[in-house]
């Protein structure tokens, strides 16, 4: 069985990736399994740059194939913001409640038809020998006017999927994985994966 290291300590992401890779004979470990590996600073200006930065650094530190993603939400009415700054939009890193509150505040008085947005995810894989793969996925929707649903994490309670007529936070894990930007990016990566992990 191939072992890959997911370059995150985010339990929600690790659960999603493990579910998406379950049928591929890949064992997914998170950075929690490698306490000596330090977090990688996301200094890139694009999702691609950040995903590759993390994947390369974790692969070198662990000697294993590493997979990293960088993802965020891009809101048309805000010129694509918060984009790569989604996790720290309100200042502190990973404060979902503050990030959601700031985004809703920024969109005060913006009508439904102009609240279009998409989740974007770029997944990168890196081997210790320096070889890399990347793939991108997008999930179209719009920003709600308030919180709806209790599941998921991050911006899920304010991201509405018009096709399923519910927010990401109202979906089952299976529904979300079938629709999500991360699911699409990972499926695209897996389409290129054959033989990559072993070199």
C-alpha positions in Angstrom: 0.0 0.0 0.0 1.3 3.5 -0.9 1.7 5.8 2.1 1.3 9.5 1.5 1.6 12.4 3.9 -1.0 15.0 3.8 0.6 18.3 4.5 -2.0 19.4 7.1 -3.0 19.0 10.7 -6.6 20.0 9.8 -8.7 17.0 10.9 -11.6 17.9 8.5 -9.2 17.9 5.5 -7.6 14.6 6.6 -11.1 13.0 6.9 -12.1 14.3 3.4 -8.9 13.1 1.7 -9.0 9.7 3.4 -12.5 9.1 2.2 -11.7 10.3 -1.3 -8.6 8.0 -1.5 -10.1 5.0 0.3 -10.6 3.0 -2.9 -7.1 3.6 -4.3 -5.0 1.5 -1.9 -3.4 4.7 -0.4 -2.9 5.1 3.3 -3.1 8.8 4.3 -1.1 10.1 7.2 -1.4 13.7 8.5 1.3 16.0 9.9 0.1 14.9 13.4 2.0 11.6 12.6 5.2 13.6 12.1 5.5 15.9 15.1 9.0 17.0 14.2 7.9 18.4 10.8 7.2 22.2 11.1 4.3 24.0 9.5 5.2 25.4 6.1 4.5 29.1 5.7 2.2 29.9 2.8 4.2 32.7 1.1 2.9 32.1 -2.4 0.5 34.5 -4.2 -1.5 31.7 -5.9 -3.2 28.5 -4.8 -0.7 26.6 -7.0 2.4 28.2 -5.5 1.2 27.5 -1.9 0.2 23.9 -2.6 3.6 23.2 -4.2 5.5 24.9 -1.4 3.9 22.7 1.2 4.1 19.5 -0.7 7.8 19.9 -1.5 8.7 20.9 2.0 6.8 18.0 3.7 8.1 15.5 1.2 11.7 16.5 1.9 11.1 16.5 5.6 9.5 13.0 5.7 11.1 11.2 2.8 7.7 10.2 1.6 5.4 11.4 -1.2 3.5 14.4 0.1 0.2 15.8 -1.0 -0.8 19.4 -0.1 -3.7 21.6 -1.1 -4.3 25.2 -1.0 -7.9 26.3 -1.2 -10.1 29.2 -0.6 -13.2 31.0 -1.6 -13.2 33.6 -4.4 -16.1 36.1 -4.3 -16.9 37.9 -7.5 -18.3 41.1 -5.8 -15.0 41.4 -3.9 -12.8 41.0 -7.0 -11.9 37.4 -6.1 -11.2 38.1 -2.5 -10.5 36.5 0.0 -8.8 34.0 -2.4 -5.4 32.7 -1.1 -6.0 34.7 2.1 -9.2 32.8 2.9 -7.9 31.1 6.1 -6.7 34.4 7.6 -9.2 36.8 6.0 -10.1 38.3 9.4 -6.5 38.4 10.7 -6.0 35.2 12.8 -5.3 32.0 10.9 -8.1 29.5 10.8 -10.7 31.5 12.7 -13.7 30.4 10.7 -16.3 32.3 12.7 -14.4 35.6 12.3 -13.7 34.9 8.6 -17.4 34.2 7.9 -18.6 37.2 9.9 -16.2 39.5 7.9 -17.3 38.1 4.6 -21.0 38.5 5.4 -20.3 42.1 6.5 -18.4 42.9 3.3 -21.4 41.7 1.3 -24.0 43.7 3.3 -26.6 45.0 0.8 -25.2 43.0 -2.1 -28.2 41.3 -3.8 -28.3 37.5 -4.4 -27.5 37.7 -8.1 -24.2 39.5 -7.3 -23.2 37.1 -4.5 -21.7 34.6 -6.8 -18.6 32.8 -5.6 -16.5 29.7 -6.0 -14.4 27.5 -3.8 -11.1 26.8 -5.5 -8.7 24.1 -4.6 -5.3 23.2 -6.1 -3.8 19.9 -5.0 -0.1 19.3 -5.4 1.9 16.1 -4.9 5.7 16.0 -4.5 8.1 13.1 -4.4 11.4 13.2 -2.5 13.2 13.2 -5.9 11.5 16.6 -6.7 8.9 15.4 -9.2 5.5 17.1 -8.8 1.9 16.9 -10.0 -0.8 19.5 -9.6 -4.5 19.6 -10.3 -7.3 22.2 -9.8 -11.0 22.0 -8.9 -13.7 24.6 -8.6 -17.2 24.6 -7.0 -19.6 27.3 -8.1 -22.2 28.8 -5.8 -23.1 31.9 -4.0 -22.7 33.5 -0.5 -25.8 33.3 1.7 -27.0 36.2 4.0 -26.5 34.2 7.2 -25.4 30.8 8.6 -27.2 27.7 7.4 -26.3 24.2 8.4 -24.1 22.6 11.1 -21.7 20.3 9.2 -18.4 20.9 7.4 -15.9 23.5 8.3 -14.6 26.9 7.2 -16.9 28.8 4.9 -19.3 25.9 4.5 -22.3 27.4 6.4 -22.4 30.5 4.1 -21.7 28.8 0.7 -24.9 27.9 -1.1 -24.9 25.3 -3.9 -27.9 26.2 -6.2 -27.9 22.8 -7.9 -28.5 20.9 -4.6 -30.4 23.8 -3.1 -28.5 23.7 0.2 -25.3 25.1 1.8 -22.1 23.0 2.0 -22.8 22.8 5.8 -26.2 21.0 5.2 -24.6 18.3 3.0 -23.7 14.8 4.0 -19.9 14.1 3.7 -20.8 12.0 0.6 -22.8 14.8 -1.0 -20.0 17.3 -0.3 -17.2 15.1 -1.6 -19.2 14.5 -4.9 -19.6 18.3 -5.4 -16.6 19.9 -3.7 -13.6 21.7 -5.2 -11.4 19.5 -3.2 -13.1 16.4 -4.5 -12.8 17.6 -8.1 -9.1 18.6 -7.7 -8.3 15.2 -6.1 -10.1 13.3 -8.8 -8.1 15.2 -11.4 -4.9 14.4 -9.5 -5.8 10.8 -9.2 -6.3 10.7 -13.0 -2.6 11.5 -13.3 -1.5 9.5 -10.3 -0.7 6.0 -11.7 2.9 5.2 -11.0 3.7 8.7 -9.6 4.0 7.8 -5.9 6.5 5.0 -6.7 8.5 7.0 -9.2 
